[in-house]
Amino acid sequence: IAFNLSAQKIEWGTKNKAKDKWYNPHIIMEDGESVYTTYFDDDNIVIEKHNNKGGVVYSNPVKLEKINNEKAQIEYITYLTDRFVLFVSCYDDTNEKAVLYALLYSGKTGKQIGKEKKLFDAPVDKKKRKGSFYIFVSKDQSKVLVNHYASYKAEGKFKDRYKLFDNEMNTLMEKTEVIVKAEKDYDTYNYIIDNDGS
C-alpha cells in the first residue's frame, strides 16, 4: 500500500560550524526558548546555551579545580530549574571517604554560582574500593536521588547508601542498606524517580 505524503516546507535554523569533527553535544534541557547542551572537550566539560534559532548564546568550558586539595571527577551533569548542576566526586584520603559535591552554573550566563556544595560523604575501605555514585533525576526535575555503592572487604559486605534531594539540593531522605556478600544475588543501581520522589 502506498500513500502520497505532503509536508510543509522545511525551515532550517542557523547553521553552526563546529570547532572540529569531534564536537558532539548532548542536549540536557530545552524550555521552548533555549536549548542547553554539554560536551567533553579534552579534559574539560563544556556547557552551552543555544537560542531557539540554533545560535550559540554561550559556550563555557568548566575546568575542574581541586576541592580540598583532592582531584575532582565528573559523575553526572543535569539541568534543574534554571541552572546546570555538575556532580563531582573526590576521595578524601585523610578521612577515607568518597565525597560528592554539586557545582552550580547559571543557565542564563553559564557562570558558576557560589562555591561547591557538599552533598554526600561515605566512609570506604580505601581509594581502590571507593565505590561508585549513581545519580537519578525525576521527570519534572524536582527530585534527585544519589546512590553510593561500595564493597567492604574486611566486613564481607556491600553497602548501598541513598540520599534524596529536592532541586535546591536540600536533603529530603537518607537510607543505608547493608548486603552480606555471600547472600548477594541482585544489583540495586537501576532506578527511576517519580515527581514525588518515590
Phi, psi and chi 1 to 4 in degrees:
 res  aa     phi    psi   chi1   chi2   chi3   chi4
   1 ILE       -  133.0  -59.5  171.3      -      -
   2 ALA  -117.9  144.2      -      -      -      -
   3 PHE  -121.6  143.8  -66.3   94.4      -      -
   4 ASN   -89.8  123.2  -71.8  -34.8      -      -
   5 LEU  -110.7  134.7  -62.4  176.3      -      -
   6 SER  -121.4  133.7   58.3      -      -      -
   7 ALA  -124.2  158.0      -      -      -      -
   8 GLN   -70.9  160.4   65.5 -173.3   35.9      -
   9 LYS   -67.6  133.4 -174.0  177.9  176.8 -176.4
  10 ILE   -74.8  133.2  -64.5  172.5      -      -
  11 GLU  -110.6  110.6  -68.3 -176.6   24.9      -
  12 TRP   -79.3  145.0  -63.9  102.3      -      -
  13 GLY   -79.8 -172.5      -      -      -      -
  14 THR   -64.1  132.1  -53.5      -      -      -
  15 LYS   -81.7  124.1 -174.1 -178.8  -85.0 -170.5
  16 ASN  -102.7  134.4  -67.6  -37.3      -      -
  17 LYS   -97.3  121.8 -174.8  171.9  171.4   70.4
  18 ALA   -74.9  155.0      -      -      -      -
  19 LYS   -63.7  -38.0  -64.7  174.8 -168.7  174.2
  20 ASP  -155.1  176.3   58.9   46.5      -      -
  21 LYS   -73.2   -9.4   65.3 -179.2  179.9  179.5
  22 TRP   -90.2   -1.7  -55.5  112.8      -      -
  23 TYR   -65.0  115.7  176.1   69.9      -      -
  24 ASN  -141.9   74.3 -172.8   19.6      -      -
  25 PRO   -70.7  150.9   26.7  -32.5      -      -
  26 HIS  -114.6  123.1  175.0   68.5      -      -
  27 ILE   -76.4  124.0  -64.1  171.0      -      -
  28 ILE  -112.0  -12.3   57.1  173.7      -      -
  29 MET  -166.9  145.5  174.8   66.2  178.6      -
  30 GLU  -144.1  137.2   72.7   86.7   18.1      -
  31 ASP  -119.0   16.0   59.4   12.9      -      -
  32 GLY    93.9  -28.9      -      -      -      -
  33 GLU  -108.4  -32.9  -66.1  179.0   11.6      -
  34 SER  -137.9  157.8  -57.0      -      -      -
  35 VAL  -122.1  131.7  176.8      -      -      -
  36 TYR  -111.4  127.5  -57.2   89.3      -      -
  37 THR  -130.1  167.0   65.2      -      -      -
  38 THR  -146.5  152.3 -177.7      -      -      -
  39 TYR  -157.9  162.5   71.9   93.9      -      -
  40 PHE   -94.6  135.4  -75.5   96.7      -      -
  41 ASP  -129.1   99.3  178.0   16.0      -      -
  42 ASP    57.1 -116.7  -64.7  -33.5      -      -
  43 ASP   -92.8   -4.6  -67.1  -29.8      -      -
  44 ASN  -102.7  154.9  -60.4  -38.2      -      -
  45 ILE  -102.9  140.2 -169.1  163.6      -      -
  46 VAL  -114.7  130.9 -179.9      -      -      -
  47 ILE  -106.5  139.8   55.7  176.0      -      -
  48 GLU  -136.4  151.1  -65.4 -177.0  -38.6      -
  49 LYS  -124.7  134.0  177.9 -180.0  178.8  179.2
  50 HIS  -119.8  145.4  -54.4  -97.4      -      -
  51 ASN   -80.7  176.9   61.3   29.6      -      -
  52 ASN   -71.9   -4.0   57.6    9.0      -      -
  53 LYS   -97.5   -3.7  -62.1  -75.8 -171.3 -172.2
  54 GLY    98.2   -4.2      -      -      -      -
  55 GLY   -73.8  148.3      -      -      -      -
  56 VAL   -80.3  122.2  177.6      -      -      -
  57 VAL   -83.6  -46.1  176.6      -      -      -
  58 TYR  -153.1  156.9   61.9   74.1      -      -
  59 SER  -141.9   98.7 -178.3      -      -      -
  60 ASN  -111.9  117.9  -67.3  -10.2      -      -
  61 PRO   -71.9  137.0   -5.3   14.5      -      -
  62 VAL  -106.0  107.3  174.9      -      -      -
  63 LYS   -90.8  119.1 -173.7  163.2  178.2   62.5
  64 LEU   -74.9  120.2  -70.6 -178.1      -      -
  65 GLU   -89.9  167.9  -55.6  -66.1  -23.8      -
  66 LYS   -72.5  145.9  -73.8 -172.6  174.3 -177.7
  67 ILE  -114.2  118.6  -59.4  174.6      -      -
  68 ASN    51.9   43.9  -61.3  -31.7      -      -
  69 ASN    65.2   16.1  -69.8  -35.3      -      -
  70 GLU  -113.1  140.4  -56.2  -67.8  -21.4      -
  71 LYS   -71.5  128.8 -175.6  179.1  178.0 -176.4
  72 ALA   -88.9  145.0      -      -      -      -
  73 GLN  -126.1  132.5  176.2 -177.9  -22.5      -
  74 ILE   -70.5  130.4  -63.8  169.2      -      -
  75 GLU  -106.8  -40.2  -64.6  -71.1  -15.4      -
  76 TYR  -168.8  151.6 -169.9   75.4      -      -
  77 ILE  -135.0  140.2 -172.8  166.1      -      -
  78 THR  -145.8  177.7 -170.5      -      -      -
  79 TYR  -125.7  119.2 -167.0   89.8      -      -
  80 LEU  -120.4  123.8  -59.8  176.3      -      -
  81 THR    59.5  -83.4  -46.0      -      -      -
  82 ASP  -138.2   23.8   59.5   -7.4      -      -
  83 ARG  -155.0  152.8   59.9 -162.2  173.2  -83.5
  84 PHE   -76.5  139.9  -69.6   90.9      -      -
  85 VAL  -121.9  117.3 -178.4      -      -      -
  86 LEU  -105.0  118.1 -177.8   60.7      -      -
  87 PHE   -93.7  123.7  -64.1   90.6      -      -
  88 VAL  -128.9  148.7  -61.5      -      -      -
  89 SER  -121.1  156.8   67.0      -      -      -
  90 CYS  -139.2  159.6  -62.9      -      -      -
  91 TYR  -105.3  121.7  176.5   70.7      -      -
  92 ASP   -89.1   99.1  179.6  -11.0      -      -
  93 ASP   -65.2  -35.1 -161.6   27.6      -      -
  94 THR   -64.7  -43.9  -52.2      -      -      -
  95 ASN  -103.9    1.7  -60.1  -54.8      -      -
  96 GLU    50.2   61.4  -66.6 -175.7  -41.7      -
  97 LYS  -133.3  147.0  -70.7 -176.1  174.1 -177.1
  98 ALA   -92.3  127.4      -      -      -      -
  99 VAL  -124.2  136.9 -172.3      -      -      -
 100 LEU  -115.5  135.1 -174.7   73.1      -      -
 101 TYR  -124.1  157.2  -64.1   90.1      -      -
 102 ALA  -113.2  130.5      -      -      -      -
 103 LEU  -110.1  129.2  -56.6  173.0      -      -
 104 LEU  -108.0  138.6  -52.6  176.9      -      -
 105 TYR  -132.8  131.4  -64.7   84.9      -      -
 106 SER   -60.5  132.1  165.8      -      -      -
 107 GLY   -70.3  -26.2      -      -      -      -
 108 LYS   -74.6  -43.0 -170.8  173.0 -175.2  178.9
 109 THR  -113.7  -20.0   64.9      -      -      -
 110 GLY    80.6    4.2      -      -      -      -
 111 LYS   -89.6  150.5  -56.6  -66.3 -176.9 -170.1
 112 GLN   -66.2  141.4 -172.9  167.6   -5.2      -
 113 ILE  -107.1  111.4  -55.7  167.2      -      -
 114 GLY    64.3 -163.3      -      -      -      -
 115 LYS   -94.9  173.1  -73.7 -173.6   61.3   73.4
 116 GLU   -62.4  150.3   69.8  -85.0   -4.2      -
 117 LYS  -114.9  123.3 -179.1  173.3 -177.6  176.5
 118 LYS   -74.4  126.3 -175.0  176.8  177.0 -179.4
 119 LEU  -107.6  -33.5  -59.7  178.0      -      -
 120 PHE  -155.7  135.6 -153.3  118.7      -      -
 121 ASP  -139.2  136.4   64.9  -10.3      -      -
 122 ALA  -129.5  123.7      -      -      -      -
 123 PRO   -62.6  137.0  -13.8   24.7      -      -
 124 VAL  -134.0  165.5  -66.1      -      -      -
 125 ASP   -62.4  -53.1  -80.7   -5.0      -      -
 126 LYS  -166.7  176.8   56.1 -175.8  178.4  179.1
 127 LYS   -58.5  -40.2 -170.3  171.7 -174.0  176.8
 128 LYS   -65.4  -22.4  -76.2 -173.5  177.6  178.0
 129 ARG  -119.1   45.0  -79.2 -162.4  -65.9  -81.6
 130 LYS   -78.1   -5.1   66.2 -176.3  175.0   72.8
 131 GLY    78.2 -168.0      -      -      -      -
 132 SER  -134.1  147.2  -60.3      -      -      -
 133 PHE  -103.2  137.7  -74.4  101.1      -      -
 134 TYR  -125.1  134.2  -58.5   94.9      -      -
 135 ILE  -122.4  133.4  -68.6  103.9      -      -
 136 PHE  -130.9  136.6  -53.1   90.8      -      -
 137 VAL  -120.0  137.9 -179.3      -      -      -
 138 SER   -69.5  160.0   65.1      -      -      -
 139 LYS   -60.1  -37.3 -169.3  171.6 -175.7 -180.0
 140 ASP   -87.1    5.2   70.5   -8.0      -      -
 141 GLN    63.0   25.9  -60.4  170.4  -22.7      -
 142 SER   -96.7  -16.2   66.9      -      -      -
 143 LYS  -131.6  145.5  -54.0  -69.9 -174.0  -55.3
 144 VAL  -132.3  125.3  177.9      -      -      -
 145 LEU  -104.8  128.7  177.9   70.9      -      -
 146 VAL  -113.2  129.7  175.6      -      -      -
 147 ASN  -120.5  128.7  168.3 -135.1      -      -
 148 HIS  -113.7  129.1  177.2  -98.8      -      -
 149 TYR  -126.3  127.9  177.5   78.7      -      -
 150 ALA  -148.7  157.6      -      -      -      -
 151 SER  -100.2  139.0  168.0      -      -      -
 152 TYR  -121.5   95.9  -63.8   81.3      -      -
 153 LYS   -61.1  -48.2 -169.9  173.8 -177.2  179.0
 154 ALA   -61.4  -35.2      -      -      -      -
 155 GLU   -85.1  -16.6  -62.1  177.3   42.8      -
 156 GLY    67.4   36.2      -      -      -      -
 157 LYS  -137.8  159.0  -65.1  174.7 -179.3  174.6
 158 PHE  -109.0  146.3  -65.9  101.2      -      -
 159 LYS  -127.1  129.2  -68.1 -177.0 -175.8  176.3
 160 ASP  -107.7  116.4 -102.5  -43.4      -      -
 161 ARG  -111.6  138.2  -70.0 -179.3  171.0   87.0
 162 TYR  -126.6  144.4  -55.6   90.1      -      -
 163 LYS  -139.2  133.3  -87.4 -164.0 -179.8 -175.9
 164 LEU  -107.6  130.8 -178.4   68.5      -      -
 165 PHE  -120.8  156.1  -61.7   91.5      -      -
 166 ASP   -86.6 -178.3   62.9   16.9      -      -
 167 ASN   -76.6   -0.9   58.0    8.2      -      -
 168 GLU   -98.5    6.1  -63.9  -67.5  -34.1      -
 169 MET    67.1   32.8  -62.1  -66.6  105.4      -
 170 ASN   -91.6  137.8  -62.0  -50.6      -      -
 171 THR   -72.7  128.7  -55.8      -      -      -
 172 LEU  -105.8  -29.4  -58.5  174.6      -      -
 173 MET  -159.6  147.6 -178.1  -86.0  -64.2      -
 174 GLU  -135.6  145.5  -67.4 -176.7   54.5      -
 175 LYS  -157.1  146.2 -176.9  178.2  179.5  177.4
 176 THR  -128.9  134.8  -60.9      -      -      -
 177 GLU  -118.9  134.1  -70.0 -177.7   -4.6      -
 178 VAL  -112.3  129.6  179.2      -      -      -
 179 ILE  -122.3  124.0  -52.4  151.9      -      -
 180 VAL   -71.7  129.5  176.9      -      -      -
 181 LYS   -54.6  -42.4  -79.0 -173.1  179.6 -177.7
 182 ALA   -65.3  -22.4      -      -      -      -
 183 GLU  -101.4   -1.7  -62.0  172.5    4.8      -
 184 LYS   -72.6  122.0 -176.8  177.5 -175.2  -67.3
 185 ASP  -136.4   21.0   59.9   -3.2      -      -
 186 TYR  -155.5  160.2   62.6   93.3      -      -
 187 ASP  -114.7  146.4  -72.0  -40.4      -      -
 188 THR  -123.7   37.4   57.1      -      -      -
 189 TYR  -117.0   33.9   47.8   77.8      -      -
 190 ASN  -127.6  103.6 -171.5   14.3      -      -
 191 TYR  -131.0  156.7  -63.7   95.7      -      -
 192 ILE  -128.2  131.7  -64.8  173.9      -      -
 193 ILE  -105.5  128.2  -53.8  -56.5      -      -
 194 ASP   -85.8  176.1   69.0   16.8      -      -
 195 ASN   -66.9  -19.2  -63.7  -19.8      -      -
 196 ASP   -86.8   -8.1  -64.9  -35.8      -      -
 197 GLY    92.2    8.7      -      -      -      -
 198 SER   -79.9      -  -61.0      -      -      -
